[in-house]
Amino acid sequence: MNWGKIGERAFSGASGDVFRGMATLTGGLVFGRIIGLIAIPILTRIYDPADFGVLSVYTALVMLVGPFMALRFPVAIPLPRSSRMAVSLVALCFGLISVIGALAAVTLYLAAPVLLPHFSMEALIPYWWLVAVGIMASASYETLSSWGTRKKDFKLIARTSVQQSLSSAVVKVGMGFLAAGPIGLLLGQILAIGGGLGTLAMRYTAEFRRVGQLRIGKAAKLYSSFALYRLPAQILLAAAIQSPVLFIAARYDAATAGQFGLALTLVAVPMTFLVRGLSQAFYGEVAAMGLKRVAEIREITRHTIKRLALTGAPFALALMLLGEEVAVILFGDRWAAAGRISELLSVYLFSGLVASPIMRLLDLLREQWLLLVINGSRLTIICAIFIALPEIGFDLYDTVLAYSCAMFLLQSVSVVTVLHRLNVHTQRRAASAS
């Protein structure tokens, strides 16, 4: 087998630049994920399932509140033609993070003792302030990494991904051996989502200062659709992704939520390897091209979908067939339920590998309203599944399987819808040119 020719074909054609960017990002992500994978078998032996339940609910809260921090303006940073407008968006984001972050901290201080007992999470109440730290760190990293995406500085972003994984693993393992309890997992998770901030800030601060007078008000007005449509769409998406953990924690207990959370970690391995790097590289390339080259973007998208499907299928199949065995071998017998749940989620995994990067096109097309509809439908379906099915006798595994199949269908329809909107924009562009 001639691997040289295979590699040449993989990085040629309409989507070659995207996959070269993906390869750079994925290199750092893979190395970082390997560090994380090495740490997980240790963590599952020094922390209880209930501790992982606390981590799962903590992560859900951070992901649910996080989109409010900068009102989704970070997503717009790669789009402006001028550097002044892009830096104005960066300044707008950090101003919003400061103000909204302070308000979130006060709200969490007042609400945590009332809210968390409903999810069997009394252990998380003393650490409410870590939620505030986590959401601000996450929003700040997203803002700076979006600037890196604009600059196509994929090597630096990949390096920060390694920093995140390494620092997170060291803190989680170290505090676990000290029997610190769930706070070790929580502090490590903050580093997993916000680590590398210092590296990005040192790299880009000088660039920001050279731009001169900013136009923050104009930037907020020009890209207001991101706050009006992308923000609620992102909130609905975060709620859809994180709500299963909250439903399971509320209906069962912290240990069951921990099993489900570890299953999501198994599913996240191929998602991190492929989707995170490709999504940033894909969005960076198409944003630089702009709508004037929408016909080329359509071809890149089709190539990307085919390659993602071919690459993602083996990961999904392996998880479907071997999830429980792998979980028992890696994490111990008490985590067999997590492995079984991951097998059921493999169907959802495959569609997510293909759909996640492609949905970024709706930002470029300025059709965030459609993303709002899709994510609203997703959340509605999930709530119906996790509320109604257990009431009519479905057990945990039957409910998770129904959830996985429903998400597969929804994400498949979403990809077809995005391709249709691309065709519409291509036809409009061709008509206007003629």
MOBEL-V422796 format. One record per backbone hydrogen bond with DSSP energy under -1.0 kcal/mol. NH is the residue of the N-H (numbers start at 0). CO is the residue of the C=O. E is the energy in kcal/mol with one decimal. If there is no record, write none. Layout:
nh:NH co:CO e:E
nh:NH co:CO e:E
This chain:
nh:2 co:0 e:-1.2
nh:5 co:1 e:-1.8
nh:6 co:2 e:-2.6
nh:7 co:3 e:-2.2
nh:8 co:4 e:-2.4
nh:9 co:5 e:-2.2
nh:10 co:6 e:-1.5
nh:11 co:8 e:-1.3
nh:15 co:12 e:-1.6
nh:18 co:14 e:-2.2
nh:19 co:15 e:-2.1
nh:20 co:16 e:-2.4
nh:21 co:17 e:-2.5
nh:22 co:18 e:-2.3
nh:23 co:19 e:-1.8
nh:24 co:20 e:-2.3
nh:25 co:21 e:-3.7
nh:26 co:22 e:-1.9
nh:27 co:23 e:-1.2
nh:28 co:24 e:-2.4
nh:29 co:25 e:-3.6
nh:30 co:26 e:-1.9
nh:31 co:27 e:-2.6
nh:32 co:28 e:-2.9
nh:33 co:29 e:-2.6
nh:34 co:30 e:-1.8
nh:35 co:31 e:-2.1
nh:36 co:32 e:-3.1
nh:37 co:33 e:-2.4
nh:38 co:34 e:-1.6
nh:39 co:35 e:-1.6
nh:42 co:38 e:-2.6
nh:43 co:39 e:-2.8
nh:44 co:41 e:-1.1
nh:46 co:42 e:-1.9
nh:51 co:47 e:-1.7
nh:52 co:48 e:-1.8
nh:53 co:49 e:-1.9
nh:54 co:50 e:-2.0
nh:55 co:51 e:-2.6
nh:56 co:52 e:-2.3
nh:57 co:53 e:-2.5
nh:58 co:54 e:-2.8
nh:59 co:55 e:-2.2
nh:60 co:56 e:-2.4
nh:61 co:57 e:-2.4
nh:62 co:58 e:-2.5
nh:63 co:59 e:-2.0
nh:64 co:60 e:-2.5
nh:65 co:61 e:-2.5
nh:67 co:64 e:-1.7
nh:68 co:65 e:-1.7
nh:72 co:69 e:-2.2
nh:75 co:72 e:-1.4
nh:76 co:73 e:-1.2
nh:78 co:75 e:-1.9
nh:85 co:81 e:-1.6
nh:86 co:82 e:-2.9
nh:87 co:83 e:-1.9
nh:88 co:84 e:-1.7
nh:89 co:85 e:-1.8
nh:90 co:86 e:-2.6
nh:91 co:87 e:-2.3
nh:92 co:88 e:-2.5
nh:93 co:89 e:-2.1
nh:94 co:90 e:-2.0
nh:95 co:91 e:-2.2
nh:96 co:92 e:-2.5
nh:97 co:93 e:-1.8
nh:98 co:94 e:-2.0
nh:99 co:95 e:-2.8
nh:100 co:96 e:-1.7
nh:101 co:97 e:-1.5
nh:102 co:98 e:-1.8
nh:103 co:99 e:-2.5
nh:104 co:100 e:-2.0
nh:105 co:101 e:-1.8
nh:106 co:102 e:-2.2
nh:107 co:103 e:-2.7
nh:108 co:104 e:-2.1
nh:109 co:105 e:-1.7
nh:110 co:106 e:-2.6
nh:111 co:107 e:-2.5
nh:113 co:110 e:-1.1
nh:114 co:110 e:-2.8
nh:115 co:111 e:-2.0
nh:117 co:114 e:-1.4
nh:118 co:115 e:-2.0
nh:119 co:116 e:-1.4
nh:120 co:115 e:-1.8
nh:123 co:120 e:-1.5
nh:124 co:121 e:-1.1
nh:126 co:123 e:-1.4
nh:127 co:124 e:-1.5
nh:129 co:126 e:-1.5
nh:130 co:127 e:-1.1
nh:131 co:127 e:-1.1
nh:132 co:128 e:-2.1
nh:133 co:129 e:-2.4
nh:134 co:130 e:-2.4
nh:135 co:131 e:-1.8
nh:136 co:132 e:-2.3
nh:137 co:133 e:-2.4
nh:138 co:134 e:-2.1
nh:139 co:135 e:-2.1
nh:140 co:136 e:-2.3
nh:141 co:137 e:-2.2
nh:142 co:138 e:-2.0
nh:143 co:139 e:-2.1
nh:144 co:140 e:-2.8
nh:145 co:141 e:-1.8
nh:146 co:142 e:-1.4
nh:147 co:143 e:-2.0
nh:148 co:144 e:-2.2
nh:149 co:145 e:-2.1
nh:150 co:146 e:-2.1
nh:152 co:147 e:-2.9
nh:153 co:151 e:-1.4
nh:156 co:152 e:-1.7
nh:157 co:153 e:-2.5
nh:158 co:154 e:-2.0
nh:159 co:155 e:-2.2
nh:160 co:156 e:-1.6
nh:161 co:157 e:-1.6
nh:162 co:158 e:-2.1
nh:163 co:159 e:-2.5
nh:164 co:160 e:-2.1
nh:165 co:161 e:-2.7
nh:166 co:162 e:-2.4
nh:167 co:163 e:-2.2
nh:168 co:164 e:-2.4
nh:169 co:165 e:-2.3
nh:170 co:166 e:-2.1
nh:171 co:167 e:-2.5
nh:172 co:168 e:-2.5
nh:173 co:169 e:-2.5
nh:174 co:170 e:-2.5
nh:175 co:171 e:-1.5
nh:176 co:172 e:-2.2
nh:178 co:175 e:-1.6
nh:179 co:174 e:-2.4
nh:183 co:180 e:-1.6
nh:185 co:181 e:-2.1
nh:186 co:182 e:-2.7
nh:187 co:183 e:-1.8
nh:188 co:184 e:-1.9
nh:189 co:185 e:-1.8
nh:190 co:186 e:-1.6
nh:191 co:187 e:-1.6
nh:192 co:188 e:-1.4
nh:193 co:189 e:-2.0
nh:194 co:190 e:-1.9
nh:196 co:193 e:-1.1
nh:199 co:195 e:-2.2
nh:200 co:196 e:-2.8
nh:201 co:197 e:-2.4
nh:202 co:198 e:-1.6
nh:203 co:199 e:-2.1
nh:204 co:200 e:-2.2
nh:207 co:203 e:-2.1
nh:208 co:204 e:-1.9
nh:209 co:205 e:-1.2
nh:210 co:207 e:-1.0
nh:218 co:214 e:-2.4
nh:219 co:215 e:-2.5
nh:220 co:216 e:-2.1
nh:221 co:217 e:-2.9
nh:222 co:218 e:-2.1
nh:223 co:220 e:-1.3
nh:225 co:222 e:-1.6
nh:227 co:223 e:-2.3
nh:228 co:224 e:-2.8
nh:229 co:224 e:-1.4
nh:230 co:225 e:-1.8
nh:232 co:228 e:-1.9
nh:233 co:229 e:-2.8
nh:234 co:230 e:-2.6
nh:235 co:231 e:-2.4
nh:236 co:232 e:-2.2
nh:237 co:233 e:-3.1
nh:238 co:234 e:-2.6
nh:239 co:235 e:-2.4
nh:240 co:236 e:-2.6
nh:241 co:237 e:-2.7
nh:242 co:238 e:-2.4
nh:245 co:241 e:-1.5
nh:246 co:242 e:-3.2
nh:247 co:243 e:-2.5
nh:248 co:244 e:-2.5
nh:249 co:245 e:-2.3
nh:250 co:246 e:-2.4
nh:251 co:247 e:-2.8
nh:256 co:252 e:-2.0
nh:257 co:253 e:-2.0
nh:258 co:254 e:-1.9
nh:259 co:255 e:-2.3
nh:260 co:256 e:-2.5
nh:261 co:257 e:-2.2
nh:262 co:258 e:-1.9
nh:263 co:259 e:-2.1
nh:264 co:260 e:-1.4
nh:265 co:261 e:-2.0
nh:266 co:262 e:-2.1
nh:267 co:263 e:-2.0
nh:270 co:266 e:-1.1
nh:271 co:267 e:-2.9
nh:272 co:268 e:-2.3
nh:273 co:269 e:-2.4
nh:274 co:270 e:-1.3
nh:275 co:270 e:-1.3
nh:277 co:273 e:-2.0
nh:278 co:274 e:-3.3
nh:279 co:275 e:-1.6
nh:280 co:276 e:-2.3
nh:281 co:277 e:-3.6
nh:282 co:278 e:-2.4
nh:283 co:279 e:-2.4
nh:284 co:280 e:-2.2
nh:285 co:281 e:-2.5
nh:286 co:282 e:-2.3
nh:287 co:283 e:-1.5
nh:288 co:284 e:-1.5
nh:289 co:285 e:-2.3
nh:292 co:289 e:-1.6
nh:293 co:290 e:-1.4
nh:296 co:292 e:-2.0
nh:297 co:293 e:-2.2
nh:298 co:294 e:-1.5
nh:299 co:295 e:-2.5
nh:300 co:296 e:-2.6
nh:301 co:297 e:-2.1
nh:302 co:298 e:-2.3
nh:303 co:299 e:-2.6
nh:304 co:300 e:-2.5
nh:305 co:301 e:-2.0
nh:306 co:302 e:-2.3
nh:307 co:303 e:-2.5
nh:308 co:304 e:-2.5
nh:309 co:305 e:-2.2
nh:310 co:306 e:-2.1
nh:311 co:307 e:-3.0
nh:312 co:308 e:-1.8
nh:315 co:311 e:-2.3
nh:316 co:312 e:-2.6
nh:317 co:313 e:-2.4
nh:318 co:314 e:-2.1
nh:319 co:315 e:-2.2
nh:320 co:316 e:-2.0
nh:321 co:317 e:-2.3
nh:322 co:318 e:-1.6
nh:325 co:321 e:-2.7
nh:326 co:322 e:-2.2
nh:327 co:323 e:-2.2
nh:328 co:324 e:-2.3
nh:329 co:325 e:-2.8
nh:330 co:326 e:-2.7
nh:331 co:327 e:-1.4
nh:334 co:331 e:-1.8
nh:335 co:332 e:-1.5
nh:338 co:334 e:-1.4
nh:339 co:335 e:-2.2
nh:340 co:336 e:-2.4
nh:341 co:337 e:-2.1
nh:342 co:338 e:-1.6
nh:343 co:339 e:-1.5
nh:344 co:340 e:-1.5
nh:345 co:342 e:-1.0
nh:348 co:344 e:-2.2
nh:349 co:345 e:-2.0
nh:350 co:346 e:-1.5
nh:351 co:347 e:-2.1
nh:352 co:348 e:-2.2
nh:353 co:349 e:-1.2
nh:354 co:350 e:-2.7
nh:355 co:351 e:-2.1
nh:358 co:354 e:-2.0
nh:359 co:356 e:-1.3
nh:360 co:357 e:-1.8
nh:361 co:358 e:-1.4
nh:362 co:359 e:-1.3
nh:363 co:359 e:-1.1
nh:364 co:360 e:-2.6
nh:366 co:361 e:-2.6
nh:369 co:366 e:-1.2
nh:371 co:367 e:-2.1
nh:372 co:368 e:-1.8
nh:373 co:369 e:-2.5
nh:374 co:370 e:-2.7
nh:375 co:371 e:-2.1
nh:376 co:372 e:-2.2
nh:377 co:373 e:-2.2
nh:378 co:374 e:-2.4
nh:379 co:375 e:-2.1
nh:380 co:376 e:-2.4
nh:381 co:377 e:-2.4
nh:382 co:378 e:-2.6
nh:383 co:379 e:-2.2
nh:384 co:380 e:-2.3
nh:385 co:381 e:-2.7
nh:386 co:382 e:-1.7
nh:387 co:383 e:-2.2
nh:388 co:384 e:-1.4
nh:392 co:389 e:-1.1
nh:393 co:388 e:-2.2
nh:398 co:394 e:-2.2
nh:399 co:395 e:-2.2
nh:400 co:396 e:-2.2
nh:401 co:397 e:-2.2
nh:402 co:398 e:-2.2
nh:403 co:399 e:-2.5
nh:404 co:400 e:-2.5
nh:405 co:401 e:-2.2
nh:406 co:402 e:-2.2
nh:407 co:403 e:-1.8
nh:408 co:404 e:-2.1
nh:409 co:405 e:-2.3
nh:410 co:406 e:-2.6
nh:411 co:407 e:-1.9
nh:412 co:408 e:-2.2
nh:413 co:409 e:-2.1
nh:414 co:410 e:-2.0
nh:415 co:411 e:-1.9
nh:416 co:412 e:-2.1
nh:417 co:413 e:-2.3
nh:418 co:414 e:-2.2
nh:419 co:415 e:-2.0
nh:420 co:416 e:-2.2
nh:421 co:417 e:-2.2
nh:422 co:418 e:-2.1
nh:423 co:419 e:-2.1
nh:424 co:420 e:-2.2
nh:425 co:421 e:-2.4
nh:426 co:422 e:-2.5
nh:427 co:423 e:-2.2
nh:428 co:424 e:-2.3
nh:429 co:425 e:-2.3
nh:430 co:426 e:-2.5
nh:431 co:427 e:-2.4
nh:432 co:428 e:-1.9
nh:433 co:429 e:-1.6
